Amino acid sequence: MKIVFDARWIFPQLSGIGTYCRELLAAFSRLDTPHRFTILFDDANRRDRIMDETGLRANPRFESCLVGWDLFSIRNQVLLGPLLKREGADLYHSPNYLIPIPAFPRRRPHRPTLVVTLHDVIPLLLKDHAPRSRKSRLFWLYRRLMHETARRADAILCVSEAARADCLRALAVPEQDHSRFRAVWNGVSPRFRPPPAGRSVKAPDALRQILYVGRSDPYKNLSALIRAFATLKRRAPFPVQLLIAGPPDPRYPEALRLANELALGPSVLWAGYLDDAALLRAYQESDLLVLPSRYEGFGLPVVEAMACGTPVVCGPATALREIAGDAALYGDPTDPEAFAHLLLQPLLDAALAARLSEAGRRRASLFNWDRTAAATLEVYTSTCPQSETPDS
């Protein structure tokens, strides 16, 4: 089978989808499979970096293809279908919702087979999720694309059972088509691990660091976290700081403005985007990870923190309960008093922090990119008729 994987979703600063693409490709390279892969890029430097980082360059089953247009262009809609035919693709995997509509009519199955990963349907469920985003400004187009993708794809991968259920509901998928939607968990890279010397018990008056990893979109509840942290700072018997790791977004200055209004000053550190090494250090050096989101399709920072042995506190998003299980604490970040109390518990109680750390490491062991890749490949082979052999 000739598989074309669209890696143009790997942007210069890795997002959750970019991490999904990179780690899945690296795991594919480790699988013993007869299938051949062509990886699409639209930037030569990024192609070279990813092919090296993932080990694909040294694997004869993998080749790259550099295209001269980006994902969101009209040219992509017009030219990608002919490119797939020239490549002799048996299967095309789009790791996000955007597909070349003309290449995949509503009738199924297709040649090539179309597999799509839907990470979430946040704009369809939360109208105020990110009001200044392109998806919100062009919501009518996004909604149409999502429904067309759901109708046309031969198989759809969802990154959690919660995301699958939301996709089926928000896209009004007929019951006879539910089997096309498969839940396949993300993994966690083995580079996320506890600090080499282990986690030491801190002195009563030592600084505690709380870590947030993610964007500033309103559904992430970052402003609510700032309010809760201000309450925590007044209550805590030791100094605390909040480290916010994520690219700055001038469209959503509310959290930064609120931190200034509350005079939190240097207690809130705006670290910006962190590369792999800096992000690992942040997990290892923090006493707590907090992800207060109203919605997540999966929640990679939760799994990464658990793998590092960092205790986790989550917001009410359903997928976070599925992913973290009993290895995290859960609360409502819009109630600053209650959420501050929740954050304070593992900072005050060393036994609770140790229990969450141990439970988190056990829970994180369930998430493995090699298993994700194997399950994804099983979807490829069960969906694509070209994968069948004469003896099968």
C-alpha positions as CSV (number, residue, x, y, z in Angstrom):
1,M,0.0,0.0,0.0
2,K,1.2,3.5,-0.9
3,I,0.3,5.9,1.9
4,V,0.5,9.7,1.6
5,F,0.6,11.5,5.0
6,D,0.1,15.2,5.0
7,A,2.7,16.7,7.4
8,R,2.0,20.3,6.4
9,W,0.1,20.6,9.8
10,I,3.5,20.7,11.5
11,F,4.1,24.4,11.9
12,P,7.3,26.2,13.0
13,Q,6.0,26.2,16.6
14,L,4.5,22.8,17.4
15,S,0.9,22.7,18.4
16,G,-1.0,19.6,19.6
17,I,-1.7,18.6,16.0
18,G,1.9,19.2,15.0
19,T,3.1,17.0,17.9
20,Y,0.5,14.3,16.7
21,C,2.0,14.4,13.2
22,R,5.6,14.3,14.3
23,E,5.2,11.5,16.9
24,L,3.0,9.4,14.7
25,L,5.5,9.6,11.8
26,A,8.4,8.6,14.2
27,A,6.3,5.7,15.4
28,F,5.5,4.6,11.8
29,S,9.2,4.5,11.1
30,R,9.7,2.0,13.9
31,L,6.9,-0.4,12.7
32,D,7.7,-3.5,10.8
33,T,5.4,-3.0,7.8
34,P,5.6,-3.5,4.1
35,H,3.7,-0.3,3.3
36,R,5.4,2.7,1.7
37,F,4.9,6.3,2.8
38,T,5.2,9.6,1.1
39,I,5.2,12.6,3.5
40,L,3.9,15.9,2.2
41,F,5.7,19.2,3.3
42,D,5.4,22.8,2.1
43,D,8.7,24.0,3.6
44,A,12.1,22.6,2.8
45,N,13.7,23.5,6.1
46,R,10.8,22.0,8.1
47,R,11.0,18.9,5.9
48,D,14.6,18.4,6.6
49,R,14.2,18.9,10.3
50,I,11.2,16.5,10.6
51,M,12.7,13.8,8.4
52,D,15.8,13.8,10.6
53,E,14.0,14.1,14.0
54,T,11.7,11.2,13.2
55,G,14.3,8.9,11.6
56,L,12.4,8.8,8.3
57,R,15.3,9.9,6.2
58,A,17.2,6.7,7.0
59,N,14.2,4.5,6.3
60,P,13.9,3.3,2.7
61,R,10.1,2.9,3.0
62,F,9.7,6.7,3.5
63,E,10.1,9.5,1.0
64,S,9.2,13.2,1.2
65,C,7.3,15.3,-1.3
66,L,7.6,19.1,-1.3
67,V,4.5,20.9,-2.6
68,G,4.4,24.6,-3.6
69,W,1.2,25.6,-1.9
70,D,-0.2,25.7,1.6
71,L,-3.1,23.9,3.2
72,F,-5.5,26.8,3.2
73,S,-5.1,27.9,-0.4
74,I,-7.4,27.4,-3.3
75,R,-4.5,25.7,-5.1
76,N,-4.6,23.0,-2.4
77,Q,-8.2,22.2,-3.3
78,V,-7.4,22.1,-7.0
79,L,-3.9,20.5,-7.1
80,L,-3.7,18.0,-4.3
81,G,-6.0,15.5,-5.9
82,P,-3.9,15.3,-9.1
83,L,-0.8,15.0,-7.0
84,L,-2.2,12.0,-5.1
85,K,-2.9,10.3,-8.5
86,R,0.6,11.0,-9.8
87,E,2.1,9.6,-6.6
88,G,0.0,6.4,-7.0
89,A,-1.5,6.9,-3.6
90,D,-3.7,4.1,-2.2
91,L,-4.5,6.1,0.9
92,Y,-4.3,9.7,1.9
93,H,-4.3,10.6,5.6
94,S,-5.1,14.2,6.5
95,P,-4.3,14.7,10.2
96,N,-6.9,17.4,10.5
97,Y,-10.3,18.4,9.2
98,L,-9.2,20.2,5.9
99,I,-9.3,17.9,2.8
100,P,-9.2,18.6,-0.9
101,I,-13.0,18.4,-1.5
102,P,-12.9,17.8,-5.3
103,A,-10.6,14.8,-4.9
104,F,-13.0,12.9,-2.7
105,P,-16.7,12.8,-3.8
106,R,-19.4,11.9,-1.4
107,R,-19.7,8.4,-2.7
108,R,-17.5,5.9,-1.0
109,P,-15.1,4.1,-1.1
110,H,-12.5,6.2,-2.8
111,R,-9.3,5.7,-4.7
112,P,-7.2,6.8,-2.9
113,T,-8.9,5.9,0.4
114,L,-9.4,8.9,2.6
115,V,-8.5,8.8,6.3
116,V,-9.0,12.0,8.4
117,T,-8.1,12.7,12.1
118,L,-10.6,14.9,13.9
119,H,-9.1,16.1,17.2
120,D,-12.2,18.0,18.4
121,V,-15.3,19.9,17.2
122,I,-14.8,22.8,19.6
123,P,-16.3,25.5,17.3
124,L,-19.4,23.5,16.8
125,L,-20.0,23.0,20.5
126,L,-18.7,26.3,22.1
127,K,-19.7,29.3,20.1
128,D,-17.4,31.6,22.1
129,H,-14.4,29.2,22.1
130,A,-12.1,31.6,20.3
131,P,-14.2,34.5,18.9
132,R,-11.3,36.2,17.0
133,S,-10.0,33.0,15.3
134,R,-10.3,32.3,11.6
135,K,-12.7,29.4,12.4
136,S,-15.1,31.9,14.1
137,R,-14.8,34.6,11.5
138,L,-15.5,32.0,8.8
139,F,-17.7,29.8,10.9
140,W,-20.1,29.0,8.1
141,L,-17.3,27.7,6.0
142,Y,-15.7,25.7,8.8
143,R,-19.1,24.1,9.6
144,R,-19.6,23.2,6.0
145,L,-16.1,21.7,5.7
146,M,-16.5,19.7,8.8
147,H,-19.8,18.2,7.6
148,E,-18.4,17.5,4.1
149,T,-15.3,15.9,5.6
150,A,-17.5,13.7,7.8
151,R,-19.6,12.6,4.8
152,R,-16.7,11.9,2.5
153,A,-14.0,10.3,4.6
154,D,-13.7,6.5,4.5
155,A,-12.5,6.4,8.1
156,I,-12.2,9.1,10.8
157,L,-9.8,8.8,13.7
158,C,-10.8,10.6,16.9
159,V,-8.2,11.1,19.6
160,S,-10.5,10.0,22.5
161,E,-13.9,8.3,23.1
162,A,-15.2,11.7,24.3
163,A,-14.0,13.3,21.0
164,R,-15.7,10.5,19.0
165,A,-19.0,11.0,20.8
166,D,-18.9,14.7,20.3
167,C,-18.1,14.3,16.6
168,L,-21.0,11.9,16.1
169,R,-23.4,14.3,17.9
170,A,-22.2,17.7,16.5
171,L,-21.9,16.4,12.9
172,A,-25.3,14.5,13.1
173,V,-23.7,11.3,11.8
174,P,-26.3,8.7,10.9
175,E,-26.1,5.6,13.1
176,Q,-25.2,3.4,10.1
177,D,-22.0,5.5,9.7
178,H,-20.9,5.4,13.3
179,S,-18.4,2.6,12.6
180,R,-16.4,4.9,10.3
181,F,-15.4,6.9,13.4
182,R,-12.7,5.1,15.5
183,A,-11.3,6.3,18.8
184,V,-7.5,6.0,18.9
185,W,-5.7,7.7,21.8
186,N,-2.6,9.8,21.4
187,G,0.6,8.7,22.9
188,V,3.3,10.4,25.0
189,S,7.0,10.6,24.0
190,P,9.5,8.7,26.2
191,R,11.5,11.9,26.6
192,F,8.8,13.0,29.1
193,R,10.1,11.4,32.3
194,P,10.6,12.3,36.0
195,P,13.7,14.3,36.9
196,P,16.9,12.1,37.1
197,A,17.2,12.7,40.8
198,G,13.5,12.2,41.5
199,R,11.1,14.6,43.1
200,S,12.3,15.9,46.4
201,V,10.1,17.1,49.3
202,K,10.3,20.9,49.5
203,A,11.0,22.9,52.6
204,P,7.8,24.5,54.1
205,D,8.8,28.0,52.9
206,A,10.2,27.0,49.5
207,L,8.7,28.4,46.3
208,R,6.0,26.3,44.6
209,Q,5.6,26.5,40.8
210,I,2.3,25.9,39.0
211,L,2.6,25.2,35.3
212,Y,0.0,25.9,32.5
213,V,0.8,24.7,29.0
214,G,-1.4,25.8,26.1
215,R,-2.9,28.6,24.1
216,S,-4.8,31.7,25.3
217,D,-8.1,30.9,23.5
218,P,-11.1,31.7,25.8
219,Y,-12.2,28.1,26.1
220,K,-8.8,27.3,27.8
221,N,-10.1,29.3,30.8
222,L,-6.8,31.1,31.3
223,S,-8.4,34.2,32.8
224,A,-10.3,32.0,35.3
225,L,-6.9,30.5,36.2
226,I,-5.4,33.9,36.8
227,R,-8.2,34.8,39.2
228,A,-7.9,31.5,41.0
229,F,-4.1,31.9,41.3
230,A,-4.6,35.4,42.8
231,T,-6.7,33.8,45.5
232,L,-4.2,31.0,46.0
233,K,-1.4,33.5,46.3
234,R,-3.2,35.2,49.2
235,R,-3.9,31.9,51.0
236,A,-0.7,29.9,50.5
237,P,1.8,29.9,53.4
238,F,4.7,29.8,51.0
239,P,5.6,31.8,47.8
240,V,3.9,30.5,44.6
241,Q,4.4,31.4,41.0
242,L,2.4,30.5,37.8
243,L,4.5,29.7,34.7
244,I,2.4,30.1,31.5
245,A,4.0,28.2,28.6
246,G,2.5,28.9,25.2
247,P,2.8,31.3,22.3
248,P,1.6,34.8,23.0
249,D,-1.6,35.7,21.1
250,P,-2.4,39.4,20.8
251,R,-6.0,38.5,19.9
252,Y,-6.6,37.4,23.5
253,P,-4.9,39.8,25.9
254,E,-7.5,39.4,28.6
255,A,-5.4,37.1,30.9
256,L,-2.3,39.3,30.7
257,R,-4.5,42.4,31.4
258,L,-6.1,40.7,34.3
259,A,-2.8,39.6,35.8
260,N,-1.7,43.3,35.7
261,E,-5.0,44.5,37.2
262,L,-4.6,42.0,40.1
263,A,-1.0,43.2,40.6
264,L,0.4,39.7,40.3
265,G,3.6,41.1,38.9
266,P,6.5,38.6,38.7
267,S,4.4,35.9,40.3
268,V,3.1,35.1,36.8
269,L,5.8,34.2,34.3
270,W,4.9,34.4,30.6
271,A,7.4,32.0,29.1
272,G,6.0,32.0,25.6
273,Y,6.5,29.0,23.3
274,L,8.9,26.4,24.8
275,D,10.9,24.0,22.7
276,D,11.2,20.3,23.5
277,A,14.0,20.7,26.0
278,A,12.6,23.7,27.8
279,L,9.1,22.1,28.0
280,L,10.6,19.0,29.6
281,R,12.4,21.1,32.2
282,A,9.2,23.0,33.0
283,Y,7.3,19.8,33.6
284,Q,10.1,18.4,35.8
285,E,10.7,21.6,37.8
286,S,7.0,22.3,38.4
287,D,5.1,21.2,41.5
288,L,1.8,21.1,39.6
289,L,0.3,21.2,36.1
290,V,-3.1,22.8,35.7
291,L,-5.2,22.5,32.6
292,P,-8.5,24.4,33.3
293,S,-10.1,24.0,29.9
294,R,-13.8,23.9,29.2
295,Y,-13.1,21.5,26.4
296,E,-10.3,19.3,25.1
297,G,-10.3,16.6,22.5
298,F,-7.4,14.8,24.3
299,G,-5.2,17.0,26.5
300,L,-1.5,16.2,25.6
301,P,-0.1,18.4,28.5
302,V,-1.9,16.2,31.0
303,V,-0.3,13.0,29.7
304,E,3.1,14.7,29.4
305,A,3.0,16.0,32.9
306,M,1.9,12.7,34.3
307,A,4.7,10.9,32.5
308,C,7.1,13.4,34.3
309,G,5.5,12.6,37.7
310,T,4.0,16.0,38.0
311,P,0.7,16.1,39.8
312,V,-2.2,17.3,37.7
313,V,-5.3,19.5,38.3
314,C,-7.9,19.7,35.5
315,G,-11.0,21.6,34.5
316,P,-14.3,20.0,33.7
317,A,-13.6,18.8,30.1
318,T,-15.0,15.3,29.6
319,A,-12.0,14.1,27.7
320,L,-9.6,15.1,30.5
321,R,-11.5,12.7,32.9
322,E,-11.2,9.9,30.3
323,I,-7.4,10.5,29.8
324,A,-6.3,11.2,33.4
325,G,-8.8,9.0,35.2
326,D,-8.2,8.9,39.0
327,A,-4.6,10.3,38.6
328,A,-5.8,14.0,38.6
329,L,-7.9,16.3,40.7
330,Y,-10.9,18.0,39.0
331,G,-12.7,21.3,39.6
332,D,-14.5,24.3,38.2
333,P,-12.0,27.1,37.4
334,T,-14.8,29.7,37.1
335,D,-15.2,29.4,40.9
336,P,-11.9,31.0,42.0
337,E,-12.2,30.3,45.7
338,A,-13.0,26.6,45.1
339,F,-10.4,26.2,42.4
340,A,-7.7,27.9,44.5
341,H,-8.5,25.5,47.3
342,L,-8.1,22.6,44.9
343,L,-4.7,23.8,43.6
344,L,-3.5,24.3,47.1
345,Q,-4.2,20.7,48.3
346,P,-1.3,18.9,46.6
347,L,1.0,21.9,47.4
348,L,0.2,21.5,51.1
349,D,-0.1,17.8,51.3
350,A,3.1,15.9,50.3
351,A,1.4,12.6,50.6
352,L,-1.4,13.6,48.2
353,A,1.2,15.0,45.8
354,A,3.2,11.7,45.9
355,R,0.0,9.7,45.3
356,L,-0.9,11.8,42.3
357,S,2.6,11.6,41.0
358,E,2.7,7.8,41.2
359,A,-0.8,7.4,39.8
360,G,0.1,9.8,37.0
361,R,3.1,7.8,36.0
362,R,1.0,4.6,35.9
363,R,-1.7,6.3,33.9
364,A,0.8,7.7,31.5
365,S,2.1,4.3,30.7
366,L,-1.2,3.6,28.9
367,F,-0.4,6.1,26.3
368,N,2.3,5.0,23.8
369,W,2.9,6.4,20.3
370,D,3.9,3.0,19.0
371,R,0.4,1.7,20.0
372,T,-1.2,4.7,18.4
373,A,0.7,4.1,15.2
374,A,-0.2,0.4,15.2
375,A,-3.9,1.2,15.7
376,T,-3.8,3.8,13.0
377,L,-2.2,1.4,10.6
378,E,-4.9,-1.2,11.4
379,V,-7.5,1.4,10.4
380,Y,-5.5,2.0,7.1
381,T,-5.4,-1.7,6.3
382,S,-9.0,-2.4,7.3
383,T,-10.3,0.6,5.3
384,C,-8.2,0.5,2.1
385,P,-9.0,-2.3,-0.3
386,Q,-5.6,-2.0,-1.9
387,S,-4.1,-3.3,1.3
388,E,-5.5,-6.8,0.7
389,T,-3.3,-9.5,-0.7
390,P,-4.3,-12.3,-3.0
391,D,-4.1,-14.8,-0.1
392,S,-6.2,-12.7,2.3
